[in-house]
Each structure stands twice: as C-alpha cells, then as structure tokens.
Amino acid sequence: MISRGNIPIWRVGFCIVFLLALFSCYAQDASAEKELRAEEIPEGASTLAFVFDVTGSMYDDLVQVIEGASKILETSLKRPKKPLYNFALVPFHDPEIGPVTITTDSKKFQYELRELYVQGGGDCPEMSIGAIKIALEISLPGSFIYVFTDARSKDYRLTHEVLQLIQQKQSQVVFVLTGDCDDRSHIGYKVYEEIASTSSGQVFHLDKKQVNEVLKWVEEAVQASKVHLLSTDHLTLAVNTWQIPFDPSLKEVTVSLSGPSPVIEIHDPLGKQIRKGSGLNELLNIHNSAKVVNVKDPEPGMWMIKTSSSGRHSVRITGLSTIDFRAGFSRKPTLDFKKASSRPVQGIPTYVLLNTTGISLPARVDRLELLSITGELLKTMPVKYYPDRKPYGIWNITDFIPPNEAFFVKIMGYDKNDYLFQRVSSVSFSSIVPDAPKVIMPKKTPGYYLQPGYISCHVESLIPFTQRFSRNGVKLGMDQFFRESSSVNWEIATVSLSDEGYYECIAISSVGTGRAQTYLDVSEPPPVVQVPNNLTVTPGERAILTCLTLSTVRYNLTWQRNGNDLRLVEPSRIRMMSNLSLEVKSVKLTDAGEYSCTAANEGGSTVASVFLTVQEPPKVVISPKNQSFTEGSEVSIMCSATGYPKPKIVWTHNDMFIMGSDRYRLTLEGTLIIKKAIPKDAGLYGCLASNSAGTKRQTSTLTYIGKYRKKQ
C-alpha cells in the first residue's frame, strides 16, 4: 500500500508557485455572497459537489483536482445556459468528515479546495458514504457529485440512506477511484457500484496520473439540459447492440463505458459507422478502464450503438435536449406531484405520474416501459393521450405492481414533427419494502364517569391491514380493514368504573403485526364553565366578572390576568367574592382586557375567558364659540375630544357633513381650516366626537361681515 503520511500542500515548493498563479484573483466579498444567496434559484440549476478523500496518499489526486476544477468552472460559467448555481466541497478522512463548504462563489470554492491538506490515515477504508450523504443533502436536485478516493468505504451501512436521497434528489454520483484497498469483492467497494448504478453515475478505475483525464471529461459532462437515453450495468463480459431514436431536439449525444477493454461503435440511421475525426469526438480513453465519446448535432433517426467490455462494466448514453420528464408514484390517481412520492411501495398497485417538459401539441408520450438495471424490458404500459389537458404534458399511467428489483422508467413518444423520441429516468427506482404496521396509543387515556369515552388508536402502514381493539385478551367489536394509515376510536357510550383498565389496539398486515396499549383512567369529569356575558363599564364604576361552574364534586376556582393571580395584584381594589365572582372596584382604563377563570377538580381543569371593556363617552371642547370673517380670509375652528376608546371627529356645516376639499382641511388634531372664505361659509358648524361609548357635539357660529378692503 502507498504510505498515507502527513504531506501539507503548502510545504511543496513547486505547488505553491502554481497555486498562487492560479488563484491570485481570489478575494472573498461577503456582501456579494450574501446578495447571491438572496437571489431566486433559477429553474434547472444544480450543484457541483466534490467529495474528496484527504488521506496522505491522495496528494497527487488533489493537485490534479485543483487544476481540473478551475477548467471545469471556467467552461461551465461560459456556457449560455449556466448549469451550476452553487458549489460544494466535502472532505473526509477516517474518522472525520468536513469542514463542509457550500457557496455560490466559484472563486471561494476553488480557494477552499486549494486550502485542503492531505493527512495521515490508518486503516484503508474511509468514511466516504457519510460524506456522499452530506453532499446529497446540501446539494440542489439534479446535481453533479464527484467522489475522489483510493479506498473502499468504512461506513457502508449508510448506503440505504444515500440511495433514498439519490431517488429524491435525482442527482448523479460518479466515483474516480485510484485504489480500492485491493478487494473489489468487499461490500465496502460494492456499494460504490450500487450508488453509481442507482444515480446513472459510473465508477472509473484509474492510475493516480490519470485523474486529470477524467476531469477533462467532467468539464464536458457538467451541462444544463442533460437527458438520459440509456443506463445499464453488466456484471460480466457482454456485447450489446442498442437501437436508439435520435430526435431533432438532441444537440449532442455522449456514450460512456466504464469497464475493462471498453469498445464503442456508433452507426448513423443509414448504417454508416461514425469514426473518430469524422463526426466522433473522443472525450476520454483510458486503456482497459473507460471510454467516452460523443456526436454533436446528430441526424434525426434510428441510431445503432454497440458496446462491449471484457468484464464488469456500465454503459451510459446521454444527450443535450429540452425534452425530458420527471416521474412520481402514487397509490391513487393524481395530477399533483405533491401527492406523489419518489419511490413506489413493494407489492402495492401503483400509479405513475409523468411531468414532461419541452413538448407541446401535437407532441405526445406514447408508452412507458420499465427496464431492469441491465436494460431488459420488464413491463410496457400505454400512455393515454389527453390533448385538452392543461397544463399539457402531465400524464397519469394506470396502476401496476412495481417490480421487486430496481428499475428505470423509460418513455417513448413523438415530437411535434412526428419524430420518435425516448428518454430514461436519471435514476433507478427501488420499491419501499414495508414494515409491520406501527401502532400508536397514549400511555394513559382519561375517562370521565357517566360521560362518553373514546380509546384512540393511530396506525401507520404503507400496505393494507386489519385493525382490532381488545381488552384482557378479549376482542372488542368487529375487525376493520384499511388500505393505508388511519386513526380510529373505540367508543364507550357511558363510562363507568368497571371500564377502567388496559385496552390494546392490534394491526395485522401481510408483513407483520403491530400493537400498542393504553390505560383508561376513570375519574370524575372536569368542571363545566359557562360565561354568562362579558362586561362593559365606564371608569370609576364597579365591575363584577362571573364564571358559572358546574361540577359533580368539590372544585376550586382561580382568576388570572396575563398569567398573574389577581388575588395578589391589588387586594384592596380587586377581590374574589363569596360566590367566586371577581369584583373590580373603581375601574381604570388599564383594567380593560381578558380575564381567565380556571375551575379544577380531581378530574381535571377547565379554563374560560371573560372580557372587560372600559369605555368613557367623549367630551368635546370647541373654540371659539362665535367668530366673524371677511371674504377671502382663512378661518380656523379648533375642536378637541377626550374619551376611551379615542373618539373620532367629524364636522358639519348647517347639519351637512363636511368632506375634505381644496378649501376645507381637517387636521389630525381635529381643527377645521377654511381657506379663502366666501359669504356662504357663514353658518353653524358642529364638531361631532364618537366612540363605542357614545357621541357628543359642540357647535360654533361663523358670521360673515363683508368684503375685506385693503387700507389706502
């Protein structure tokens, strides 16, 4: 094994010069970063995530990844459709993962990558699966995750959680392996292949000097509008020929084969083989390990792609196109993706919901196929045509029983010009294996003497089940059948002391039985509290607040306001009377509000609220009572009003309400101002102040005395 000792990057002289030249432009701008985070994430945006093993033997890999990252980002950010919204870096090293970086600033991402340092390890296995899990959790859906390591996983028990995240996020995970602890039969290595297969990623086995070659391919692979045409995995030697329709929307098609002795042949619709230099571009060619080629702007029609490998290998065929789809699963027909899940339930009839993009009438989806991991057809289902459905492009396929093995969803249809197209889901789907029903009951259930009683039971189950209640091993009532989770009650018409004891709820399904029990504790019922009415008084008056309480046994009653016991607030002014009503003497404006009474007995407590409203009728002062004016002058009449709640003021002129205008202005304080007065402004002006306690009016007389004449 290669030594995995400490080799800090900054101690390597030649690398310092290279890195400083490459990243000299970096300057972290915190305010700009914050502004970017606040932007709305564009549709279809994704994350580029590097999951990197920082053990000592990964030094050569890190140098190449730093250089390659710069080129990947530069190429990606130059594209018209920018596929990357943010960037994630998840370093790992037994036994630690992190520190994790997630940023929208590509320069910061490169800086954090440069700041990584390789360090000593220990055992060869590393905490790689946990790091992948974190990368998936922090990444956007449909993201690109690249894992760099030379060791198998130590935490492979997390694989199930990672596979679930992949199916939820529809993200791709690619492994760049420069080692595997010399044991590819170990489960710690096999989970890499399982993760890659599920996510339509691949596992590349390289020498340490070949990492840069894969990064050149990644530079081309990270693109927006990437669609999947084929995704298969093969455990042994195989030669396969694939017939795939290329529709006019496909601007580029890439064929990737990872495995020993990789061979790819591509033939156009006329049967002519496309060769390197005459339309075929070679993106990656690593002897005995991997090959990636692509064709740009292919002619529409049925193409033939032949692949072969001398051992375990995977084939991925992708393209660049606006036509794609998303699949969801539900147990009932629905057109709402919020009601669909990312995985079906094993053994349960399931509906498929398709959301297609990039097609419009008369384009249509014709059929749906379920494919095995090796590309074998498992099931074909027709897709009904709904030309009038809005929005167009939502398709619901009849129910089917999901396969017990992992499967890809493939759709085939015709575009608006009647060209055949096919697309395959970006991830494979595995059915959820249901557990025995989970039964939930409270430890104790209160029951009240001579009142109706209810024993509640909630059952969570992905598959149908039969539910029953029992007491002391004796079944109560009839069994009930449910197709999914439910909450039901066992009802007791009138509770008696003999009903007290343990009750059990049992749920039985095809995969197991769940049960729980609760204790029915019978006691006297809590008091019943009634509030005769709320109360309205004026300041200085006496208020008596009452809560009528009914109880079969002795009880006590307390009064509170804002959480405080009122007996302790102002005992000289606020007191509880002998009939348990609350007396408030000399009411103040601050006494207004909610008062709560709590009645409690051995069966529990009941809280009720009484509202005290304090009102003070308005008092109005108007000034002056009488005044005269000349034509063209400005006249002011002041009016002030007090009361609780605060009164609103309106004005009248000869019993007609005055509205604000160019000549009349009403100030916030209540003053009426008349600009450029005219003779008809003379008369009786009334100031009306109103609140919920009443209305008061005061008047002022305005007399016209003639036209104003300027002194000579």
LINTAZI-V788362 format. One record per pair of residues at least 4 apart in sequence whose C-alpha atoms are under 6 Angstrom apart, sorted by the first residue. I is the first residue (numbers start at 1). J is the second residue. D is the distance in whole Angstrom. If there is no record, write none. Layout:
# LINTAZI-V788362
i->{I | I}
j->{J | J}
d->{D | D}
This chain:
# LINTAZI-V788362
i->{4 | 4 | 4 | 4 | 4 | 5 | 5 | 6 | 6 | 6 | 7 | 8 | 8 | 9 | 16 | 19 | 20 | 26 | 45 | 45 | 45 | 46 | 46 | 46 | 46 | 46 | 47 | 47 | 47 | 47 | 47 | 47 | 47 | 48 | 48 | 49 | 49 | 49 | 49 | 50 | 50 | 51 | 51 | 51 | 52 | 52 | 53 | 53 | 53 | 54 | 54 | 55 | 55 | 55 | 55 | 56 | 56 | 56 | 64 | 64 | 65 | 68 | 72 | 73 | 77 | 83 | 83 | 86 | 86 | 87 | 87 | 88 | 88 | 89 | 89 | 90 | 90 | 91 | 92 | 92 | 92 | 94 | 94 | 124 | 124 | 125 | 125 | 125 | 125 | 126 | 126 | 127 | 127 | 127 | 128 | 129 | 133 | 141 | 141 | 142 | 142 | 143 | 144 | 145 | 146 | 146 | 146 | 147 | 147 | 148 | 149 | 150 | 150 | 150 | 150 | 151 | 151 | 151 | 152 | 152 | 152 | 153 | 156 | 165 | 166 | 166 | 168 | 170 | 172 | 172 | 173 | 173 | 173 | 174 | 174 | 175 | 175 | 176 | 177 | 177 | 178 | 178 | 178 | 178 | 184 | 193 | 196 | 196 | 196 | 198 | 198 | 199 | 200 | 206 | 217 | 225 | 225 | 225 | 226 | 226 | 227 | 227 | 227 | 228 | 228 | 228 | 229 | 229 | 229 | 229 | 230 | 230 | 231 | 231 | 232 | 232 | 232 | 232 | 232 | 233 | 233 | 233 | 234 | 234 | 234 | 235 | 236 | 236 | 237 | 237 | 237 | 238 | 238 | 239 | 239 | 240 | 240 | 241 | 241 | 242 | 242 | 243 | 243 | 244 | 244 | 245 | 245 | 245 | 245 | 246 | 246 | 247 | 247 | 247 | 248 | 249 | 250 | 250 | 251 | 251 | 252 | 252 | 252 | 252 | 252 | 253 | 253 | 253 | 253 | 254 | 254 | 254 | 254 | 255 | 255 | 255 | 255 | 255 | 256 | 256 | 256 | 256 | 257 | 257 | 257 | 257 | 258 | 258 | 258 | 259 | 259 | 259 | 260 | 260 | 260 | 260 | 260 | 261 | 261 | 261 | 262 | 263 | 263 | 264 | 264 | 265 | 265 | 266 | 266 | 266 | 266 | 267 | 267 | 267 | 267 | 267 | 267 | 268 | 268 | 269 | 269 | 269 | 274 | 275 | 276 | 276 | 280 | 280 | 281 | 281 | 282 | 283 | 283 | 284 | 284 | 285 | 285 | 286 | 322 | 323 | 323 | 324 | 324 | 325 | 325 | 325 | 326 | 326 | 327 | 327 | 328 | 328 | 328 | 328 | 328 | 329 | 329 | 329 | 329 | 329 | 330 | 330 | 330 | 331 | 331 | 343 | 344 | 345 | 345 | 346 | 346 | 346 | 347 | 348 | 349 | 349 | 349 | 350 | 350 | 351 | 351 | 351 | 352 | 352 | 353 | 353 | 354 | 354 | 355 | 355 | 356 | 359 | 362 | 363 | 363 | 363 | 364 | 364 | 365 | 365 | 366 | 366 | 366 | 367 | 367 | 367 | 367 | 367 | 368 | 368 | 368 | 368 | 369 | 369 | 369 | 369 | 370 | 370 | 370 | 370 | 371 | 371 | 371 | 371 | 371 | 371 | 372 | 372 | 373 | 406 | 406 | 407 | 407 | 408 | 408 | 409 | 409 | 410 | 410 | 411 | 411 | 412 | 412 | 413 | 413 | 414 | 414 | 414 | 414 | 415 | 434 | 436 | 436 | 436 | 437 | 437 | 437 | 438 | 438 | 438 | 439 | 439 | 439 | 439 | 439 | 440 | 441 | 442 | 443 | 444 | 444 | 445 | 445 | 446 | 446 | 447 | 447 | 447 | 448 | 448 | 448 | 448 | 449 | 449 | 449 | 449 | 450 | 450 | 451 | 451 | 452 | 452 | 452 | 452 | 453 | 453 | 453 | 454 | 454 | 454 | 455 | 455 | 456 | 456 | 457 | 457 | 458 | 458 | 459 | 459 | 460 | 461 | 461 | 462 | 463 | 464 | 464 | 464 | 465 | 465 | 465 | 465 | 466 | 466 | 466 | 466 | 467 | 467 | 467 | 467 | 468 | 468 | 468 | 469 | 469 | 469 | 470 | 470 | 470 | 470 | 470 | 471 | 500 | 500 | 500 | 501 | 501 | 502 | 502 | 503 | 503 | 504 | 504 | 505 | 505 | 506 | 506 | 507 | 507 | 508 | 523 | 524 | 525 | 526 | 526 | 526 | 526 | 527 | 527 | 528 | 528 | 529 | 529 | 530 | 530 | 531 | 534 | 534 | 535 | 536 | 536 | 536 | 537 | 538 | 538 | 538 | 539 | 539 | 540 | 540 | 541 | 541 | 542 | 542 | 542 | 543 | 543 | 544 | 544 | 545 | 545 | 546 | 555 | 555 | 556 | 556 | 557 | 557 | 558 | 558 | 559 | 559 | 559 | 560 | 560 | 560 | 560 | 561 | 567 | 570 | 571 | 573 | 573 | 574 | 574 | 575 | 575 | 576 | 576 | 576 | 577 | 589 | 592 | 592 | 592 | 593 | 593 | 594 | 594 | 595 | 595 | 596 | 596 | 597 | 597 | 598 | 598 | 599 | 599 | 600 | 600 | 615 | 615 | 616 | 616 | 617 | 617 | 617 | 618 | 618 | 618 | 619 | 619 | 620 | 620 | 621 | 621 | 622 | 622 | 623 | 625 | 626 | 626 | 627 | 628 | 628 | 628 | 629 | 630 | 630 | 630 | 630 | 631 | 631 | 631 | 631 | 632 | 632 | 633 | 633 | 634 | 634 | 634 | 635 | 635 | 636 | 636 | 637 | 637 | 638 | 639 | 639 | 647 | 647 | 647 | 648 | 648 | 649 | 649 | 650 | 651 | 651 | 651 | 651 | 652 | 652 | 652 | 652 | 652 | 653 | 653 | 654 | 660 | 660 | 663 | 663 | 664 | 664 | 665 | 666 | 666 | 667 | 679 | 682 | 682 | 682 | 683 | 683 | 684 | 684 | 685 | 685 | 686 | 686 | 687 | 687 | 688 | 688 | 689 | 689 | 690 | 690}
j->{55 | 56 | 57 | 120 | 121 | 56 | 120 | 56 | 119 | 120 | 118 | 117 | 118 | 117 | 20 | 23 | 24 | 107 | 83 | 84 | 85 | 84 | 85 | 140 | 142 | 143 | 84 | 85 | 86 | 87 | 139 | 140 | 143 | 87 | 144 | 87 | 88 | 89 | 145 | 89 | 146 | 90 | 91 | 147 | 91 | 148 | 91 | 92 | 149 | 93 | 118 | 118 | 119 | 120 | 121 | 118 | 119 | 120 | 68 | 212 | 69 | 215 | 219 | 77 | 82 | 223 | 224 | 103 | 104 | 102 | 103 | 101 | 102 | 100 | 101 | 98 | 100 | 98 | 96 | 97 | 98 | 126 | 127 | 151 | 181 | 151 | 152 | 153 | 154 | 153 | 154 | 153 | 154 | 155 | 153 | 155 | 162 | 169 | 170 | 170 | 171 | 171 | 172 | 173 | 173 | 174 | 175 | 175 | 176 | 176 | 177 | 177 | 178 | 179 | 180 | 179 | 180 | 181 | 180 | 188 | 189 | 188 | 188 | 169 | 170 | 171 | 342 | 427 | 199 | 201 | 196 | 199 | 201 | 201 | 202 | 203 | 204 | 204 | 204 | 205 | 205 | 206 | 207 | 208 | 189 | 197 | 200 | 201 | 202 | 427 | 428 | 427 | 427 | 210 | 283 | 320 | 321 | 322 | 319 | 320 | 318 | 319 | 320 | 318 | 423 | 424 | 317 | 318 | 423 | 424 | 316 | 317 | 315 | 316 | 314 | 315 | 373 | 374 | 375 | 314 | 373 | 374 | 312 | 313 | 374 | 312 | 311 | 312 | 309 | 310 | 311 | 308 | 309 | 307 | 308 | 306 | 307 | 305 | 306 | 304 | 305 | 303 | 304 | 302 | 303 | 301 | 302 | 303 | 421 | 300 | 301 | 300 | 419 | 421 | 300 | 321 | 320 | 321 | 297 | 320 | 295 | 296 | 297 | 319 | 320 | 294 | 295 | 318 | 319 | 293 | 294 | 317 | 318 | 292 | 293 | 294 | 316 | 317 | 291 | 292 | 315 | 316 | 290 | 291 | 314 | 315 | 290 | 313 | 314 | 289 | 290 | 313 | 288 | 289 | 309 | 310 | 311 | 288 | 309 | 310 | 309 | 307 | 308 | 306 | 307 | 305 | 306 | 273 | 274 | 304 | 305 | 271 | 272 | 273 | 274 | 303 | 304 | 272 | 303 | 301 | 302 | 303 | 280 | 280 | 280 | 281 | 294 | 295 | 293 | 294 | 293 | 292 | 293 | 291 | 292 | 290 | 291 | 290 | 358 | 357 | 358 | 356 | 357 | 355 | 356 | 357 | 354 | 355 | 353 | 354 | 340 | 341 | 342 | 352 | 353 | 340 | 341 | 344 | 351 | 352 | 340 | 350 | 351 | 350 | 351 | 431 | 431 | 431 | 432 | 431 | 432 | 433 | 401 | 401 | 399 | 400 | 401 | 399 | 400 | 397 | 398 | 399 | 396 | 397 | 395 | 396 | 394 | 395 | 393 | 394 | 393 | 363 | 416 | 414 | 415 | 416 | 413 | 414 | 412 | 413 | 383 | 412 | 413 | 381 | 382 | 383 | 411 | 412 | 380 | 381 | 410 | 411 | 379 | 380 | 409 | 410 | 378 | 379 | 408 | 409 | 375 | 376 | 377 | 378 | 407 | 408 | 376 | 407 | 407 | 429 | 430 | 428 | 429 | 425 | 428 | 424 | 425 | 423 | 424 | 422 | 423 | 421 | 422 | 420 | 421 | 418 | 419 | 420 | 421 | 419 | 462 | 511 | 512 | 513 | 460 | 461 | 514 | 459 | 460 | 514 | 458 | 459 | 514 | 515 | 516 | 458 | 457 | 518 | 518 | 518 | 519 | 519 | 520 | 520 | 521 | 453 | 521 | 522 | 522 | 523 | 524 | 525 | 495 | 496 | 523 | 524 | 494 | 495 | 494 | 495 | 492 | 493 | 494 | 495 | 491 | 492 | 495 | 489 | 490 | 491 | 489 | 490 | 488 | 489 | 487 | 488 | 486 | 487 | 485 | 486 | 485 | 484 | 485 | 484 | 484 | 482 | 483 | 484 | 481 | 482 | 508 | 509 | 480 | 481 | 507 | 508 | 479 | 480 | 506 | 507 | 479 | 505 | 506 | 476 | 504 | 505 | 474 | 475 | 476 | 503 | 504 | 503 | 520 | 521 | 522 | 519 | 520 | 518 | 519 | 517 | 518 | 516 | 517 | 515 | 516 | 514 | 515 | 513 | 514 | 513 | 603 | 603 | 603 | 601 | 603 | 604 | 605 | 550 | 551 | 549 | 550 | 548 | 549 | 547 | 548 | 547 | 610 | 611 | 612 | 612 | 613 | 614 | 614 | 614 | 615 | 616 | 587 | 588 | 586 | 587 | 586 | 587 | 584 | 585 | 586 | 583 | 584 | 582 | 583 | 581 | 582 | 581 | 600 | 601 | 599 | 600 | 598 | 599 | 597 | 598 | 566 | 596 | 597 | 564 | 565 | 566 | 596 | 595 | 571 | 574 | 575 | 584 | 585 | 583 | 584 | 582 | 583 | 580 | 581 | 582 | 581 | 614 | 612 | 613 | 614 | 611 | 612 | 610 | 611 | 609 | 610 | 608 | 609 | 607 | 608 | 606 | 607 | 605 | 606 | 604 | 605 | 644 | 693 | 643 | 644 | 643 | 693 | 694 | 642 | 643 | 696 | 641 | 642 | 640 | 641 | 639 | 640 | 638 | 639 | 638 | 700 | 700 | 701 | 702 | 702 | 703 | 704 | 704 | 705 | 706 | 707 | 708 | 677 | 678 | 707 | 708 | 676 | 677 | 676 | 677 | 674 | 675 | 676 | 673 | 674 | 672 | 673 | 671 | 672 | 671 | 670 | 671 | 689 | 690 | 691 | 689 | 690 | 688 | 689 | 688 | 657 | 658 | 686 | 687 | 656 | 657 | 658 | 685 | 686 | 684 | 685 | 684 | 664 | 665 | 674 | 675 | 673 | 674 | 673 | 671 | 672 | 671 | 704 | 702 | 703 | 704 | 701 | 702 | 700 | 701 | 699 | 700 | 698 | 699 | 697 | 698 | 696 | 697 | 695 | 696 | 694 | 695}
d->{6 | 4 | 5 | 5 | 6 | 5 | 4 | 6 | 4 | 5 | 6 | 5 | 6 | 6 | 6 | 6 | 5 | 6 | 5 | 6 | 5 | 5 | 6 | 5 | 6 | 5 | 6 | 6 | 5 | 5 | 6 | 6 | 5 | 5 | 5 | 6 | 4 | 6 | 5 | 5 | 5 | 5 | 6 | 5 | 5 | 5 | 6 | 5 | 5 | 6 | 5 | 5 | 5 | 6 | 5 | 5 | 5 | 5 | 6 | 6 | 6 | 6 | 4 | 6 | 6 | 5 | 4 | 6 | 4 | 6 | 5 | 5 | 4 | 6 | 5 | 6 | 5 | 5 | 6 | 4 | 6 | 5 | 6 | 6 | 6 | 5 | 5 | 5 | 5 | 5 | 5 | 6 | 5 | 6 | 5 | 6 | 5 | 4 | 6 | 5 | 4 | 5 | 5 | 5 | 6 | 5 | 6 | 5 | 6 | 5 | 5 | 5 | 5 | 4 | 6 | 6 | 4 | 5 | 5 | 5 | 5 | 5 | 6 | 6 | 5 | 6 | 6 | 6 | 5 | 5 | 6 | 6 | 5 | 5 | 5 | 5 | 6 | 5 | 6 | 5 | 6 | 5 | 6 | 6 | 6 | 6 | 6 | 4 | 5 | 5 | 5 | 5 | 6 | 6 | 6 | 5 | 6 | 6 | 6 | 5 | 6 | 5 | 6 | 4 | 6 | 5 | 5 | 5 | 5 | 5 | 6 | 5 | 6 | 5 | 6 | 5 | 5 | 5 | 5 | 4 | 6 | 5 | 6 | 5 | 6 | 4 | 5 | 5 | 6 | 5 | 4 | 6 | 6 | 6 | 4 | 6 | 5 | 6 | 4 | 6 | 5 | 6 | 5 | 6 | 5 | 6 | 4 | 6 | 6 | 5 | 5 | 5 | 6 | 5 | 5 | 5 | 6 | 5 | 5 | 6 | 6 | 4 | 5 | 5 | 5 | 5 | 5 | 6 | 4 | 6 | 4 | 6 | 5 | 6 | 5 | 6 | 6 | 5 | 6 | 4 | 6 | 5 | 6 | 5 | 6 | 5 | 4 | 5 | 5 | 5 | 6 | 4 | 4 | 5 | 6 | 6 | 6 | 4 | 5 | 6 | 5 | 6 | 5 | 6 | 5 | 6 | 5 | 6 | 6 | 6 | 5 | 5 | 5 | 4 | 6 | 6 | 5 | 5 | 5 | 5 | 5 | 5 | 6 | 5 | 5 | 6 | 6 | 5 | 5 | 5 | 4 | 5 | 5 | 5 | 5 | 6 | 4 | 5 | 5 | 5 | 4 | 6 | 5 | 5 | 4 | 6 | 6 | 5 | 6 | 5 | 5 | 6 | 5 | 6 | 5 | 5 | 5 | 6 | 6 | 5 | 5 | 6 | 5 | 5 | 6 | 6 | 5 | 5 | 5 | 5 | 6 | 5 | 6 | 6 | 5 | 5 | 5 | 5 | 5 | 6 | 6 | 4 | 6 | 5 | 6 | 5 | 6 | 5 | 6 | 5 | 5 | 6 | 5 | 5 | 4 | 4 | 6 | 6 | 6 | 4 | 5 | 6 | 5 | 6 | 4 | 5 | 6 | 6 | 6 | 5 | 6 | 5 | 6 | 4 | 6 | 5 | 5 | 5 | 6 | 5 | 5 | 5 | 5 | 5 | 5 | 5 | 5 | 5 | 6 | 5 | 4 | 5 | 5 | 6 | 5 | 6 | 5 | 6 | 4 | 6 | 5 | 6 | 4 | 6 | 5 | 5 | 5 | 5 | 6 | 5 | 6 | 5 | 4 | 5 | 6 | 5 | 5 | 6 | 5 | 6 | 6 | 5 | 6 | 5 | 6 | 5 | 5 | 6 | 5 | 5 | 5 | 6 | 5 | 6 | 5 | 6 | 6 | 4 | 5 | 5 | 5 | 5 | 5 | 6 | 6 | 5 | 5 | 5 | 5 | 6 | 6 | 5 | 5 | 6 | 6 | 5 | 6 | 6 | 6 | 5 | 5 | 5 | 6 | 4 | 6 | 6 | 6 | 4 | 5 | 5 | 4 | 6 | 5 | 6 | 6 | 6 | 4 | 6 | 6 | 6 | 5 | 4 | 6 | 5 | 6 | 5 | 6 | 5 | 6 | 4 | 5 | 6 | 5 | 5 | 6 | 5 | 5 | 4 | 5 | 6 | 5 | 5 | 5 | 6 | 6 | 5 | 5 | 6 | 4 | 5 | 5 | 6 | 4 | 6 | 6 | 6 | 4 | 6 | 5 | 4 | 5 | 5 | 5 | 6 | 5 | 5 | 5 | 6 | 5 | 6 | 5 | 6 | 5 | 6 | 5 | 5 | 6 | 5 | 5 | 6 | 5 | 6 | 5 | 5 | 5 | 5 | 5 | 5 | 4 | 5 | 5 | 6 | 6 | 5 | 6 | 6 | 5 | 6 | 5 | 6 | 5 | 5 | 5 | 5 | 6 | 6 | 5 | 4 | 6 | 5 | 6 | 6 | 5 | 5 | 5 | 5 | 5 | 5 | 6 | 6 | 6 | 6 | 5 | 6 | 5 | 6 | 5 | 6 | 6 | 5 | 5 | 6 | 5 | 5 | 5 | 6 | 5 | 6 | 5 | 6 | 5 | 6 | 4 | 6 | 5 | 6 | 4 | 6 | 5 | 6 | 4 | 5 | 6 | 5 | 5 | 5 | 5 | 5 | 5 | 4 | 6 | 5 | 5 | 6 | 4 | 6 | 5 | 6 | 4 | 5 | 4 | 6 | 5 | 5 | 6 | 4 | 6 | 5 | 6 | 5 | 5 | 5 | 5 | 5 | 5 | 6 | 4 | 5 | 5 | 5 | 6 | 5 | 5 | 6 | 5 | 6 | 5 | 6 | 5 | 4 | 5 | 6 | 5 | 5 | 5 | 5 | 5 | 6 | 5 | 5 | 6 | 6 | 6 | 5 | 5 | 4 | 5 | 6 | 5 | 6 | 5 | 5 | 5 | 6 | 6 | 5 | 6 | 5 | 5 | 6 | 5 | 5 | 6 | 5 | 5 | 6 | 6 | 5 | 6 | 5 | 5 | 5 | 6 | 4 | 6 | 5 | 6 | 5 | 6 | 5 | 6 | 4}
